[in-house]
Amino acid sequence: MELIFPTQELKEQALAYRQEHFDAGEMLINGDAGLDEAETYEAWLVKVKENPTLKDDKLVPSTTYFGVADGKIVGTIDIRHRLNDYLLQFGGHIGYGVRPTERRKGYATKMLALALEKCRELGLEKVLITCNKDNTPSAKTIINNGGVLENEIVENSVIMQRYWIELWKTKL
C-alpha cells in the first residue's frame, strides 16, 4: 500500500474508482477533493495540484492522494494542512474513502497510517478526524491509528464523533 499523488497517467483508474462508487449508489466520495463532482479529470487534476498552496481564508490548503495497493486505486485520502472553524467542528484534518469492492480489507487503516506520516512531515503535532457515529468501520480505523474520542456533536441531525490523534504518541 502506498499513497500516490494524482497524475494524468492514473486517469482511467481514477474514473473507474469514481464510477464504482456511483454504481453503488454513492454520489459523495469521501476524501476525493471533489473528484465526485468534477466535470473532467483534467480540471480536477488542476485543482488538486493547486490545493496544497491555497492561501484562501475560506478554503484551507490540502493534499489529496490515491491509496494504491497492488497497482490498483483502492481509496482516496485528503489531508488538510490546517483547520478553519468549520473543519475544527465537523471535518477535521483528514478525510478518506475506500472503493466499495475493497472495503473491510484494512485499506483505510493503512491509508490513514500513511497519511499520519504525511501530517508529521507537514509539522502537525496532532490531527482531528471526524466520522458519523453510525460509521463503525471508520471509527475503528481512527481508533486503530491512535484516535481518542473527544466528543460528539450534532450536524444536520447527524451525530459526528470527533477524534484526536497525537502524532508523537503514534508509530513512526
Buried (B, 14 or more C-beta within 10 A) or exposed (E): BEBEEBEEEBBEBBBEBBEBBEEEEBEEBBBBBBBBEBEEBEEBBEBBBEBBEBEEEEEBBBBBBBBBBEEEBBBBBBBBBEBBEEBBBBBBBBBBBBBEEBBEEBBBBBBBBBBBEBBBEBEBEBBBBBBEEEBEEBBBBBBBBBBEEEEEEEEEEEEBBBBBBEBEEBEE
